[in-house]
């Protein structure tokens, strides 16, 4: 079935459908004084909505893909901000770099393990 929306409008609408989850997660995180960022809580809410069938992945697919393709743009302000903190280029920066590298490796390993486990459980692998 063809959509009545232009592709760009469909992407914008789908990306916009993620905003209520982010907002609800931010509100919950702030009100409950959670040690977790609101965006992460929002992703948990989205996961729950997907698992319960309240939201279908197809409703968000193109918008989420667009956000992933352009994710680097969201990190440019943080990268430029590092230049203002020259102390990060010394010993403290090396320790931070080691922590980032180790945590990135752990996230990649745990994500890969989880995907493998779910794929085996579904019978895809």
N, CA, C and O atoms as a GROMACS GRO file, in nm:
protein
  500
    1UNK      N    1   0.084  -0.118   0.000
    1UNK     CA    2   0.000   0.000   0.000
    1UNK      C    3   0.088   0.124   0.000
    1UNK      O    4   0.177   0.136   0.084
    2UNK      N    5   0.066   0.213  -0.090
    2UNK     CA    6   0.147   0.334  -0.102
    2UNK      C    7   0.103   0.438  -0.002
    2UNK      O    8  -0.016   0.456   0.025
    3UNK      N    9   0.200   0.507   0.052
    3UNK     CA   10   0.171   0.613   0.147
    3UNK      C   11   0.130   0.739   0.071
    3UNK      O   12   0.178   0.766  -0.039
    4UNK      N   13   0.041   0.816   0.131
    4UNK     CA   14  -0.002   0.942   0.071
    4UNK      C   15   0.095   1.056   0.100
    4UNK      O   16   0.084   1.163   0.041
    5UNK      N   17   0.191   1.032   0.190
    5UNK     CA   18   0.288   1.136   0.226
    5UNK      C   19   0.409   1.132   0.135
    5UNK      O   20   0.448   1.026   0.087
    6UNK      N   21   0.468   1.247   0.111
    6UNK     CA   22   0.596   1.254   0.041
    6UNK      C   23   0.702   1.186   0.128
    6UNK      O   24   0.690   1.185   0.251
    7UNK      N   25   0.806   1.128   0.067
    7UNK     CA   26   0.908   1.060   0.148
    7UNK      C   27   0.968   1.148   0.257
    7UNK      O   28   0.988   1.101   0.369
    8UNK      N   29   0.997   1.275   0.227
    8UNK     CA   30   1.056   1.363   0.328
    8UNK      C   31   0.958   1.391   0.443
    8UNK      O   32   0.999   1.400   0.559
    9UNK      N   33   0.830   1.404   0.411
    9UNK     CA   34   0.729   1.426   0.514
    9UNK      C   35   0.713   1.302   0.600
    9UNK      O   36   0.694   1.311   0.721
   10UNK      N   37   0.720   1.185   0.538
   10UNK     CA   38   0.708   1.059   0.610
   10UNK      C   39   0.825   1.042   0.708
   10UNK      O   40   0.806   1.001   0.822
   11UNK      N   41   0.946   1.075   0.662
   11UNK     CA   42   1.065   1.066   0.748
   11UNK      C   43   1.051   1.163   0.865
   11UNK      O   44   1.079   1.126   0.979
   12UNK      N   45   1.009   1.285   0.838
   12UNK     CA   46   0.994   1.385   0.944
   12UNK      C   47   0.888   1.341   1.045
   12UNK      O   48   0.908   1.356   1.166
   13UNK      N   49   0.778   1.288   0.998
   13UNK     CA   50   0.672   1.242   1.087
   13UNK      C   51   0.720   1.125   1.172
   13UNK      O   52   0.694   1.121   1.293
   14UNK      N   53   0.789   1.030   1.111
   14UNK     CA   54   0.838   0.914   1.185
   14UNK      C   55   0.942   0.955   1.289
   14UNK      O   56   0.940   0.905   1.401
   15UNK      N   57   1.033   1.044   1.252
   15UNK     CA   58   1.132   1.093   1.349
   15UNK      C   59   1.061   1.169   1.461
   15UNK      O   60   1.100   1.161   1.577
   16UNK      N   61   0.957   1.243   1.425
   16UNK     CA   62   0.879   1.316   1.525
   16UNK      C   63   0.805   1.225   1.621
   16UNK      O   64   0.780   1.264   1.736
   17UNK      N   65   0.770   1.105   1.576
   17UNK     CA   66   0.702   1.010   1.664
   17UNK      C   67   0.793   0.960   1.777
   17UNK      O   68   0.746   0.904   1.876
   18UNK      N   69   0.923   0.980   1.761
   18UNK     CA   70   1.018   0.941   1.866
   18UNK      C   71   1.022   1.046   1.978
   18UNK      O   72   1.060   1.014   2.091
   19UNK      N   73   0.984   1.169   1.948
   19UNK     CA   74   0.992   1.277   2.046
   19UNK      C   75   0.910   1.254   2.173
   19UNK      O   76   0.960   1.282   2.282
   20UNK      N   77   0.786   1.204   2.164
   20UNK     CA   78   0.712   1.181   2.289
   20UNK      C   79   0.780   1.080   2.381
   20UNK      O   80   0.770   1.091   2.504
   21UNK      N   81   0.849   0.982   2.325
   21UNK     CA   82   0.920   0.885   2.408
   21UNK      C   83   1.038   0.952   2.478
   21UNK      O   84   1.064   0.927   2.595
   22UNK      N   85   1.110   1.037   2.403
   22UNK     CA   86   1.221   1.111   2.463
   22UNK      C   87   1.169   1.204   2.573
   22UNK      O   88   1.227   1.209   2.682
   23UNK      N   89   1.061   1.276   2.545
   23UNK     CA   90   1.006   1.370   2.643
   23UNK      C   91   0.958   1.298   2.768
   23UNK      O   92   0.984   1.342   2.880
   24UNK      N   93   0.887   1.188   2.749
   24UNK     CA   94   0.838   1.111   2.865
   24UNK      C   95   0.954   1.054   2.945
   24UNK      O   96   0.951   1.055   3.068
   25UNK      N   97   1.056   1.006   2.876
   25UNK     CA   98   1.174   0.954   2.946
   25UNK      C   99   1.245   1.063   3.024
   25UNK      O  100   1.288   1.040   3.137
   26UNK      N  101   1.259   1.180   2.965
   26UNK     CA  102   1.324   1.293   3.034
   26UNK      C  103   1.244   1.335   3.156
   26UNK      O  104   1.301   1.363   3.262
   27UNK      N  105   1.113   1.339   3.142
   27UNK     CA  106   1.026   1.376   3.254
   27UNK      C  107   1.036   1.273   3.367
   27UNK      O  108   1.051   1.309   3.484
   28UNK      N  109   1.029   1.145   3.331
   28UNK     CA  110   1.040   1.040   3.432
   28UNK      C  111   1.175   1.043   3.501
   28UNK      O  112   1.182   1.030   3.623
   29UNK      N  113   1.280   1.059   3.425
   29UNK     CA  114   1.414   1.062   3.482
   29UNK      C  115   1.430   1.179   3.580
   29UNK      O  116   1.490   1.164   3.686
   30UNK      N  117   1.376   1.294   3.544
   30UNK     CA  118   1.386   1.411   3.631
   30UNK      C  119   1.298   1.397   3.755
   30UNK      O  120   1.343   1.423   3.867
   31UNK      N  121   1.174   1.356   3.736
   31UNK     CA  122   1.079   1.347   3.848
   31UNK      C  123   1.117   1.238   3.948
   31UNK      O  124   1.100   1.254   4.068
   32UNK      N  125   1.169   1.126   3.897
   32UNK     CA  126   1.206   1.014   3.984
   32UNK      C  127   1.352   1.020   4.028
   32UNK      O  128   1.399   0.932   4.100
   33UNK      N  129   1.423   1.124   3.985
   33UNK     CA  130   1.565   1.142   4.019
   33UNK      C  131   1.646   1.018   3.984
   33UNK      O  132   1.726   0.970   4.063
   34UNK      N  133   1.622   0.968   3.864
   34UNK     CA  134   1.693   0.848   3.818
   34UNK      C  135   1.836   0.884   3.778
   34UNK      O  136   1.860   0.993   3.725
   35UNK      N  137   1.930   0.794   3.801
   35UNK     CA  138   2.069   0.821   3.760
   35UNK      C  139   2.094   0.788   3.613
   35UNK      O  140   2.208   0.769   3.571
   36UNK      N  141   1.986   0.781   3.536
   36UNK     CA  142   1.993   0.744   3.395
   36UNK      C  143   1.940   0.862   3.313
   36UNK      O  144   1.839   0.921   3.351
   37UNK      N  145   2.006   0.896   3.202
   37UNK     CA  146   1.956   1.007   3.119
   37UNK      C  147   1.814   0.980   3.068
   37UNK      O  148   1.775   0.865   3.044
   38UNK      N  149   1.740   1.086   3.052
   38UNK     CA  150   1.602   1.074   3.005
   38UNK      C  151   1.590   1.007   2.870
   38UNK      O  152   1.492   0.936   2.844
   39UNK      N  153   1.688   1.028   2.782
   39UNK     CA  154   1.683   0.966   2.649
   39UNK      C  155   1.690   0.814   2.660
   39UNK      O  156   1.626   0.742   2.583
   40UNK      N  157   1.768   0.765   2.756
   40UNK     CA  158   1.779   0.620   2.775
   40UNK      C  159   1.649   0.565   2.831
   40UNK      O  160   1.604   0.458   2.790
   41UNK      N  161   1.588   0.637   2.924
   41UNK     CA  162   1.458   0.595   2.979
   41UNK      C  163   1.354   0.596   2.867
   41UNK      O  164   1.270   0.507   2.859
   42UNK      N  165   1.360   0.697   2.781
   42UNK     CA  166   1.268   0.704   2.667
   42UNK      C  167   1.285   0.587   2.573
   42UNK      O  168   1.186   0.535   2.521
   43UNK      N  169   1.410   0.545   2.550
   43UNK     CA  170   1.432   0.427   2.465
   43UNK      C  171   1.373   0.303   2.530
   43UNK      O  172   1.321   0.215   2.461
   44UNK      N  173   1.381   0.295   2.663
   44UNK     CA  174   1.318   0.184   2.734
   44UNK      C  175   1.167   0.186   2.718
   44UNK      O  176   1.104   0.082   2.699
   45UNK      N  177   1.109   0.305   2.725
   45UNK     CA  178   0.965   0.318   2.703
   45UNK      C  179   0.927   0.277   2.560
   45UNK      O  180   0.826   0.210   2.539
   46UNK      N  181   1.008   0.318   2.464
   46UNK     CA  182   0.983   0.279   2.325
   46UNK      C  183   0.994   0.128   2.308
   46UNK      O  184   0.912   0.067   2.240
   47UNK      N  185   1.094   0.069   2.371
   47UNK     CA  186   1.109  -0.076   2.365
   47UNK      C  187   0.986  -0.145   2.422
   47UNK      O  188   0.936  -0.243   2.366
   48UNK      N  189   0.937  -0.094   2.534
   48UNK     CA  190   0.816  -0.151   2.594
   48UNK      C  191   0.696  -0.136   2.502
   48UNK      O  192   0.617  -0.230   2.488
   49UNK      N  193   0.681  -0.020   2.440
   49UNK     CA  194   0.568   0.003   2.348
   49UNK      C  195   0.578  -0.089   2.227
   49UNK      O  196   0.476  -0.139   2.178
   50UNK      N  197   0.699  -0.113   2.179
   50UNK     CA  198   0.718  -0.206   2.066
   50UNK      C  199   0.686  -0.349   2.109
   50UNK      O  200   0.620  -0.422   2.035
   51UNK      N  201   0.731  -0.388   2.227
   51UNK     CA  202   0.708  -0.524   2.275
   51UNK      C  203   0.560  -0.550   2.300
   51UNK      O  204   0.512  -0.661   2.277
   52UNK      N  205   0.488  -0.449   2.347
   52UNK     CA  206   0.345  -0.464   2.374
   52UNK      C  207   0.259  -0.448   2.249
   52UNK      O  208   0.138  -0.472   2.253
   53UNK      N  209   0.320  -0.410   2.140
   53UNK     CA  210   0.246  -0.392   2.016
   53UNK      C  211   0.173  -0.259   2.007
   53UNK      O  212   0.090  -0.240   1.918
   54UNK      N  213   0.202  -0.167   2.098
   54UNK     CA  214   0.139  -0.036   2.093
   54UNK      C  215   0.196   0.048   1.979
   54UNK      O  216   0.128   0.136   1.925
   55UNK      N  217   0.319   0.020   1.943
   55UNK     CA  218   0.388   0.088   1.833
   55UNK      C  219   0.446  -0.020   1.743
   55UNK      O  220   0.500  -0.119   1.792
   56UNK      N  221   0.434  -0.002   1.614
   56UNK     CA  222   0.493  -0.097   1.520
   56UNK      C  223   0.622  -0.039   1.463
   56UNK      O  224   0.630   0.081   1.437
   57UNK      N  225   0.721  -0.123   1.445
   57UNK     CA  226   0.852  -0.079   1.396
   57UNK      C  227   0.841  -0.008   1.262
   57UNK      O  228   0.916   0.086   1.235
   58UNK      N  229   0.749  -0.051   1.178
   58UNK     CA  230   0.732   0.011   1.046
   58UNK      C  231   0.694   0.158   1.057
   58UNK      O  232   0.723   0.237   0.967
   59UNK      N  233   0.629   0.195   1.167
   59UNK     CA  234   0.586   0.333   1.186
   59UNK      C  235   0.705   0.426   1.208
   59UNK      O  236   0.694   0.547   1.189
   60UNK      N  237   0.818   0.371   1.247
   60UNK     CA  238   0.935   0.451   1.284
   60UNK      C  239   1.057   0.424   1.197
   60UNK      O  240   1.157   0.495   1.208
   61UNK      N  241   1.050   0.323   1.113
   61UNK     CA  242   1.168   0.273   1.043
   61UNK      C  243   1.243   0.378   0.962
   61UNK      O  244   1.364   0.395   0.981
   62UNK      N  245   1.176   0.448   0.874
   62UNK     CA  246   1.245   0.545   0.788
   62UNK      C  247   1.298   0.664   0.867
   62UNK      O  248   1.407   0.713   0.839
   63UNK      N  249   1.223   0.710   0.965
   63UNK     CA  250   1.269   0.822   1.048
   63UNK      C  251   1.390   0.783   1.131
   63UNK      O  252   1.483   0.862   1.144
   64UNK      N  253   1.389   0.663   1.187
   64UNK     CA  254   1.502   0.616   1.267
   64UNK      C  255   1.625   0.597   1.178
   64UNK      O  256   1.736   0.629   1.219
   65UNK      N  257   1.606   0.544   1.058
   65UNK     CA  258   1.719   0.528   0.967
   65UNK      C  259   1.781   0.662   0.931
   65UNK      O  260   1.903   0.675   0.924
   66UNK      N  261   1.697   0.763   0.909
   66UNK     CA  262   1.748   0.896   0.878
   66UNK      C  263   1.830   0.951   0.994
   66UNK      O  264   1.938   1.007   0.974
   67UNK      N  265   1.779   0.935   1.116
   67UNK     CA  266   1.852   0.982   1.234
   67UNK      C  267   1.987   0.911   1.248
   67UNK      O  268   2.087   0.975   1.280
   68UNK      N  269   1.990   0.780   1.224
   68UNK     CA  270   2.116   0.706   1.232
   68UNK      C  271   2.215   0.754   1.127
   68UNK      O  272   2.334   0.768   1.155
   69UNK      N  273   2.167   0.778   1.006
   69UNK     CA  274   2.256   0.824   0.899
   69UNK      C  275   2.319   0.959   0.930
   69UNK      O  276   2.431   0.986   0.888
   70UNK      N  277   2.248   1.044   1.005
   70UNK     CA  278   2.295   1.178   1.032
   70UNK      C  279   2.338   1.196   1.178
   70UNK      O  280   2.350   1.309   1.226
   71UNK      N  281   2.360   1.087   1.248
   71UNK     CA  282   2.393   1.093   1.391
   71UNK      C  283   2.521   1.171   1.418
   71UNK      O  284   2.531   1.238   1.521
   72UNK      N  285   2.618   1.163   1.329
   72UNK     CA  286   2.744   1.233   1.351
   72UNK      C  287   2.723   1.383   1.371
   72UNK      O  288   2.796   1.446   1.448
   73UNK      N  289   2.625   1.440   1.304
   73UNK     CA  290   2.599   1.583   1.317
   73UNK      C  291   2.561   1.622   1.460
   73UNK      O  292   2.586   1.734   1.503
   74UNK      N  293   2.500   1.528   1.534
   74UNK     CA  294   2.458   1.556   1.671
   74UNK      C  295   2.577   1.562   1.766
   74UNK      O  296   2.566   1.616   1.876
   75UNK      N  297   2.692   1.505   1.725
   75UNK     CA  298   2.808   1.501   1.812
   75UNK      C  299   2.910   1.611   1.782
   75UNK      O  300   3.008   1.624   1.855
   76UNK      N  301   2.890   1.689   1.677
   76UNK     CA  302   2.985   1.794   1.642
   76UNK      C  303   3.000   1.897   1.754
   76UNK      O  304   3.113   1.934   1.785
   77UNK      N  305   2.892   1.947   1.817
   77UNK     CA  306   2.912   2.044   1.927
   77UNK      C  307   2.997   1.987   2.040
   77UNK      O  308   3.079   2.060   2.096
   78UNK      N  309   2.981   1.861   2.075
   78UNK     CA  310   3.061   1.801   2.181
   78UNK      C  311   3.207   1.793   2.139
   78UNK      O  312   3.297   1.818   2.220
   79UNK      N  313   3.232   1.758   2.015
   79UNK     CA  314   3.371   1.748   1.966
   79UNK      C  315   3.438   1.885   1.964
   79UNK      O  316   3.555   1.896   1.998
   80UNK      N  317   3.365   1.987   1.924
   80UNK     CA  318   3.420   2.123   1.921
   80UNK      C  319   3.445   2.172   2.063
   80UNK      O  320   3.540   2.245   2.087
   81UNK      N  321   3.361   2.133   2.156
   81UNK     CA  322   3.377   2.173   2.296
   81UNK      C  323   3.504   2.119   2.359
   81UNK      O  324   3.556   2.180   2.452
   82UNK      N  325   3.554   2.008   2.310
   82UNK     CA  326   3.677   1.950   2.363
   82UNK      C  327   3.794   2.045   2.343
   82UNK      O  328   3.886   2.049   2.425
   83UNK      N  329   3.792   2.120   2.236
   83UNK     CA  330   3.902   2.213   2.205
   83UNK      C  331   3.915   2.318   2.316
   83UNK      O  332   4.026   2.365   2.341
   84UNK      N  333   3.807   2.355   2.381
   84UNK     CA  334   3.811   2.453   2.489
   84UNK      C  335   3.877   2.399   2.616
   84UNK      O  336   3.911   2.476   2.705
   85UNK      N  337   3.894   2.269   2.624
   85UNK     CA  338   3.951   2.206   2.745
   85UNK      C  339   4.083   2.139   2.709
   85UNK      O  340   4.088   2.018   2.686
   86UNK      N  341   4.187   2.217   2.705
   86UNK     CA  342   4.318   2.167   2.664
   86UNK      C  343   4.372   2.060   2.759
   86UNK      O  344   4.456   1.980   2.719
   87UNK      N  345   4.325   2.058   2.882
   87UNK     CA  346   4.372   1.957   2.976
   87UNK      C  347   4.335   1.815   2.932
   87UNK      O  348   4.394   1.718   2.979
   88UNK      N  349   4.238   1.804   2.844
   88UNK     CA  350   4.198   1.672   2.794
   88UNK      C  351   4.302   1.612   2.700
   88UNK      O  352   4.296   1.493   2.669
   89UNK      N  353   4.398   1.693   2.656
   89UNK     CA  354   4.500   1.641   2.567
   89UNK      C  355   4.620   1.586   2.645
   89UNK      O  356   4.716   1.538   2.584
   90UNK      N  357   4.617   1.591   2.778
   90UNK     CA  358   4.724   1.539   2.862
   90UNK      C  359   4.688   1.403   2.918
   90UNK      O  360   4.619   1.323   2.854
   91UNK      N  361   4.735   1.377   3.040
   91UNK     CA  362   4.711   1.248   3.106
   91UNK      C  363   4.564   1.220   3.131
   91UNK      O  364   4.518   1.107   3.116
   92UNK      N  365   4.489   1.325   3.169
   92UNK     CA  366   4.346   1.306   3.193
   92UNK      C  367   4.274   1.264   3.065
   92UNK      O  368   4.183   1.182   3.068
   93UNK      N  369   4.318   1.322   2.955
   93UNK     CA  370   4.257   1.286   2.826
   93UNK      C  371   4.286   1.144   2.787
   93UNK      O  372   4.200   1.076   2.732
   94UNK      N  373   4.406   1.097   2.815
   94UNK     CA  374   4.441   0.957   2.784
   94UNK      C  375   4.359   0.861   2.868
   94UNK      O  376   4.315   0.757   2.819
   95UNK      N  377   4.338   0.896   2.995
   95UNK     CA  378   4.254   0.810   3.081
   95UNK      C  379   4.109   0.810   3.030
   95UNK      O  380   4.044   0.706   3.027
   96UNK      N  381   4.062   0.927   2.991
   96UNK     CA  382   3.925   0.935   2.937
   96UNK      C  383   3.914   0.856   2.807
   96UNK      O  384   3.815   0.786   2.785
   97UNK      N  385   4.015   0.867   2.721
   97UNK     CA  386   4.016   0.793   2.596
   97UNK      C  387   4.015   0.642   2.622
   97UNK      O  388   3.945   0.567   2.553
   98UNK      N  389   4.093   0.598   2.720
   98UNK     CA  390   4.096   0.455   2.755
   98UNK      C  391   3.960   0.410   2.806
   98UNK      O  392   3.913   0.301   2.771
   99UNK      N  393   3.896   0.493   2.889
   99UNK     CA  394   3.763   0.458   2.941
   99UNK      C  395   3.661   0.451   2.828
   99UNK      O  396   3.578   0.360   2.825
  100UNK      N  397   3.667   0.545   2.736
  100UNK     CA  398   3.574   0.545   2.622
  100UNK      C  399   3.597   0.422   2.535
  100UNK      O  400   3.501   0.357   2.492
  101UNK      N  401   3.723   0.391   2.507
  101UNK     CA  402   3.754   0.274   2.423
  101UNK      C  403   3.708   0.145   2.490
  101UNK      O  404   3.649   0.059   2.424
  102UNK      N  405   3.734   0.132   2.619
  102UNK     CA  406   3.693   0.010   2.690
  102UNK      C  407   3.541  -0.002   2.696
  102UNK      O  408   3.486  -0.110   2.673
  103UNK      N  409   3.472   0.108   2.726
  103UNK     CA  410   3.327   0.101   2.735
  103UNK      C  411   3.265   0.077   2.597
  103UNK      O  412   3.164   0.007   2.586
  104UNK      N  413   3.323   0.134   2.493
  104UNK     CA  414   3.273   0.108   2.358
  104UNK      C  415   3.289  -0.038   2.322
  104UNK      O  416   3.197  -0.098   2.266
  105UNK      N  417   3.404  -0.096   2.354
  105UNK     CA  418   3.425  -0.238   2.326
  105UNK      C  419   3.326  -0.324   2.403
  105UNK      O  420   3.272  -0.420   2.347
  106UNK      N  421   3.300  -0.291   2.530
  106UNK     CA  422   3.204  -0.367   2.609
  106UNK      C  423   3.063  -0.356   2.553
  106UNK      O  424   2.990  -0.455   2.548
  107UNK      N  425   3.026  -0.237   2.510
  107UNK     CA  426   2.893  -0.218   2.450
  107UNK      C  427   2.880  -0.299   2.322
  107UNK      O  428   2.778  -0.364   2.299
  108UNK      N  429   2.984  -0.296   2.239
  108UNK     CA  430   2.980  -0.371   2.113
  108UNK      C  431   2.972  -0.522   2.140
  108UNK      O  432   2.896  -0.592   2.074
  109UNK      N  433   3.049  -0.570   2.235
  109UNK     CA  434   3.047  -0.713   2.267
  109UNK      C  435   2.912  -0.754   2.325
  109UNK      O  436   2.856  -0.857   2.286
  110UNK      N  437   2.859  -0.676   2.418
  110UNK     CA  438   2.730  -0.713   2.479
  110UNK      C  439   2.616  -0.702   2.378
  110UNK      O  440   2.524  -0.784   2.380
  111UNK      N  441   2.621  -0.602   2.290
  111UNK     CA  442   2.518  -0.590   2.187
  111UNK      C  443   2.524  -0.708   2.091
  111UNK      O  444   2.421  -0.766   2.056
  112UNK      N  445   2.645  -0.742   2.048
  112UNK     CA  446   2.660  -0.858   1.959
  112UNK      C  447   2.611  -0.986   2.024
  112UNK      O  448   2.545  -1.067   1.959
  113UNK      N  449   2.643  -1.005   2.152
  113UNK     CA  450   2.598  -1.125   2.223
  113UNK      C  451   2.446  -1.128   2.233
  113UNK      O  452   2.384  -1.233   2.216
  114UNK      N  453   2.386  -1.013   2.262
  114UNK     CA  454   2.241  -1.007   2.273
  114UNK      C  455   2.173  -1.035   2.139
  114UNK      O  456   2.074  -1.107   2.133
  115UNK      N  457   2.227  -0.979   2.032
  115UNK     CA  458   2.170  -1.003   1.899
  115UNK      C  459   2.181  -1.151   1.862
  115UNK      O  460   2.086  -1.210   1.810
  116UNK      N  461   2.296  -1.209   1.889
  116UNK     CA  462   2.315  -1.353   1.862
  116UNK      C  463   2.216  -1.436   1.941
  116UNK      O  464   2.155  -1.529   1.887
  117UNK      N  465   2.199  -1.403   2.068
  117UNK     CA  466   2.107  -1.478   2.153
  117UNK      C  467   1.964  -1.468   2.101
  117UNK      O  468   1.894  -1.569   2.093
  118UNK      N  469   1.920  -1.346   2.065
  118UNK     CA  470   1.785  -1.329   2.014
  118UNK      C  471   1.767  -1.398   1.879
  118UNK      O  472   1.662  -1.455   1.852
  119UNK      N  473   1.870  -1.393   1.794
  119UNK     CA  474   1.863  -1.459   1.663
  119UNK      C  475   1.850  -1.610   1.680
  119UNK      O  476   1.771  -1.675   1.610
  120UNK      N  477   1.926  -1.666   1.771
  120UNK     CA  478   1.915  -1.811   1.797
  120UNK      C  479   1.778  -1.846   1.854
  120UNK      O  480   1.719  -1.948   1.819
  121UNK      N  481   1.730  -1.761   1.942
  121UNK     CA  482   1.599  -1.786   2.005
  121UNK      C  483   1.486  -1.784   1.901
  121UNK      O  484   1.391  -1.861   1.910
  122UNK      N  485   1.499  -1.693   1.802
  122UNK     CA  486   1.398  -1.684   1.695
  122UNK      C  487   1.420  -1.790   1.589
  122UNK      O  488   1.331  -1.816   1.508
  123UNK      N  489   1.538  -1.852   1.589
  123UNK     CA  490   1.568  -1.952   1.487
  123UNK      C  491   1.625  -1.893   1.360
  123UNK      O  492   1.626  -1.959   1.256
  124UNK      N  493   1.674  -1.768   1.365
  124UNK     CA  494   1.731  -1.702   1.248
  124UNK      C  495   1.875  -1.744   1.223
  124UNK      O  496   1.925  -1.733   1.111
  125UNK      N  497   1.943  -1.794   1.326
  125UNK     CA  498   2.084  -1.827   1.309
  125UNK      C  499   2.106  -1.976   1.320
  125UNK      O  500   2.219  -2.023   1.307
   0.00000   0.00000   0.00000
